[in-house]
Amino acid sequence: MKKRVIVLDTSAILSGKPIYFNDAILMTTPGVSEELKPGGRSYRAFEYLKEARLMIQAPSAEAVAQVKKTAQETGDDRRISSTDVEILALALDINKESNTEAAILTDDYSIQNVANVLQIHFLGFSQEKITQKFKWASRCPGCGKQFNDLVKICPICGTKTRSIPRKKEDL
């Protein structure tokens, strides 16, 4: 039987809800640690988790590159942070080990979308998990032009574009 690893996203810690997985190893990344500033309830909860059994581990550069490439393909690269990339990459690294299986605990739909493409399990925490996967496109709010690829600045009028779902598929 594979060891179960739950990779915690910042949103799981910020939720303030108790995190109990008796049968699993809890892990997160240095980026999550940096997002939680000293003081406050969320920071104290994080410190408690570290004392209890939360392990902090950085992902491999290879996994980070794979996550970034996948996020570009889905169009989520504009929507996820470097910490989000770390979370996904750590889960990818864990799943490469033959005796472990990772699941990401997150309410972030962009993380869930990329995780789905990478075939990484994920769990919703405070919200339902996604039911569709998305590919994103860009639309200019200035001139209304839509681009199938992600374009940050409209080449027609120079306005900053917005991400819109281009393709949806049920999971």
LOTORTOR-176892 format. One record per residue (C-alpha): residue number from 1; residue in one letter; x, y, z. Coordinates in steps of 0.02 Angstrom, whole numbers. Each point is the difference from the previous one (the first is absolute). Layout:
<pts>
PT  pos  code       X       Y       Z
PT  NUM     A       X       Y       Z
...
</pts>
This chain:
<pts>
PT  pos  code       X       Y       Z
PT    1     M       0       0       0
PT    2     K      65     172     -47
PT    3     K      36     132     132
PT    4     R    -122     143     -14
PT    5     V      71     177      -3
PT    6     I    -108     155      15
PT    7     V      82     157     -71
PT    8     L     -72     155      83
PT    9     D     -31     159     -97
PT   10     T      -2     167      92
PT   11     S    -190       8     -20
PT   12     A     -21    -156     107
PT   13     I      97      80     143
PT   14     L     -84     169     -19
PT   15     S    -172     -81       9
PT   16     G      21     -19     189
PT   17     K     -77    -173      -7
PT   18     P      85    -144      90
PT   19     I     104    -110    -114
PT   20     Y     -10    -183      51
PT   21     F      67    -142    -106
PT   22     N      52    -137     120
PT   23     D      51    -119    -139
PT   24     A     102     125    -101
PT   25     I     162      96       1
PT   26     L     -26     189      -7
PT   27     M     118     102    -109
PT   28     T      14     175     -71
PT   29     T     130     110     -83
PT   30     P     112     143      54
PT   31     G    -110     119    -101
PT   32     V    -149     -36     113
PT   33     S     108      35     151
PT   34     E      49     168     -75
PT   35     E    -182      47     -35
PT   36     L     -48     -18     183
PT   37     K      64     150      98
PT   38     P      40     -14     186
PT   39     G    -144      41     116
PT   40     G    -183     -37     -19
PT   41     R    -105    -156       7
PT   42     S      53     -72    -168
PT   43     Y     184      13      43
PT   44     R     -29     -84     169
PT   45     A     -95    -140     -86
PT   46     F     145     -21    -122
PT   47     E     126      -6     143
PT   48     Y    -107    -130      89
PT   49     L      -7    -107    -158
PT   50     K     190      10     -17
PT   51     E      22     -55     180
PT   52     A    -128    -139     -19
PT   53     R      67     -78    -161
PT   54     L      -6     117    -150
PT   55     M     156     -19    -107
PT   56     I      65     140    -112
PT   57     Q      87     -52    -160
PT   58     A      50      89    -159
PT   59     P     -44     -81    -167
PT   60     S     126     -47    -134
PT   61     A      43     123    -138
PT   62     E     -57    -130    -127
PT   63     A    -174     -11      78
PT   64     V     -13     190       9
PT   65     A      40      11    -186
PT   66     Q    -131    -132     -41
PT   67     V    -134      91     102
PT   68     K      41     167     -83
PT   69     K     -12     -79    -172
PT   70     T    -168     -80      41
PT   71     A     -67     163      73
PT   72     Q      48      89    -161
PT   73     E     -92    -133    -101
PT   74     T    -160      19     103
PT   75     G      16     189      12
PT   76     D      10      -6     190
PT   77     D     176      74       2
PT   78     R     -78     174      22
PT   79     R    -106     -62     144
PT   80     I     122     -97     109
PT   81     S     139      65     111
PT   82     S     176     -67      21
PT   83     T     -60     -80     163
PT   84     D    -140     -86     -96
PT   85     V     129     -66    -123
PT   86     E     103     -66     147
PT   87     I    -152     -90      73
PT   88     L     -39     -86    -165
PT   89     A     183     -43     -31
PT   90     L      20     -76     173
PT   91     A    -152    -112     -29
PT   92     L      72     -48    -169
PT   93     D     166     -48      81
PT   94     I     -89    -102     134
PT   95     N    -102     -94    -130
PT   96     K     160     -50     -92
PT   97     E      49    -104     151
PT   98     S     -70    -175     -17
PT   99     N     -60     -19     179
PT  100     T     -89     167      24
PT  101     E    -153      89     -67
PT  102     A     -30     186      22
PT  103     A    -160     101       6
PT  104     I      -4     190      10
PT  105     L    -115      79     128
PT  106     T     -56     163     -80
PT  107     D    -150     105     -44
PT  108     D      95      87    -141
PT  109     Y     -87     -46    -162
PT  110     S     152      39    -108
PT  111     I     108    -119     103
PT  112     Q    -136    -131     -17
PT  113     N     -10      28    -189
PT  114     V     188     -23     -24
PT  115     A       2    -147     122
PT  116     N    -135     -86    -102
PT  117     V     103      15    -160
PT  118     L     154     -66      93
PT  119     Q    -105    -143      71
PT  120     I      30      55     180
PT  121     H    -141     -33     122
PT  122     F     -73     151      90
PT  123     L    -123      29     139
PT  124     G    -112     151      25
PT  125     F       1      67     176
PT  126     S    -126     139      31
PT  127     Q     -76      -6    -174
PT  128     E     -50    -136    -123
PT  129     K     140     -55    -114
PT  130     I      -9      39    -186
PT  131     T    -115    -101    -113
PT  132     Q      69      64    -166
PT  133     K     173      30     -67
PT  134     F      35     162     -93
PT  135     K     113      64    -136
PT  136     W      14     189       6
PT  137     A       2     132    -135
PT  138     S      17     190       6
PT  139     R    -127     135     -35
PT  140     C      32     185     -14
PT  141     P    -124     103     101
PT  142     G      47     153    -103
PT  143     C     -36     -55    -179
PT  144     G     -84    -168      34
PT  145     K     124    -102    -102
PT  146     Q      17    -180      58
PT  147     F     163     -98     -14
PT  148     N      12    -190       7
PT  149     D     172      15      77
PT  150     L      40      93     158
PT  151     V      47     178     -42
PT  152     K      37     121     142
PT  153     I     -15     162    -100
PT  154     C    -117      20    -148
PT  155     P     104      29    -157
PT  156     I    -145      97     -77
PT  157     C     -38     131     133
PT  158     G     131     -26     137
PT  159     T    -123     -42     140
PT  160     K      44    -133     130
PT  161     T    -100    -158     -43
PT  162     R    -102    -112     114
PT  163     S      -3    -189      10
PT  164     I    -160     -85     -56
PT  165     P     -40    -186     -13
PT  166     R      29     -57    -180
PT  167     K     -35    -185      22
PT  168     K     -90     -94     139
PT  169     E      -6    -188      23
PT  170     D     -87     -98     136
PT  171     L     116     -96     115
</pts>
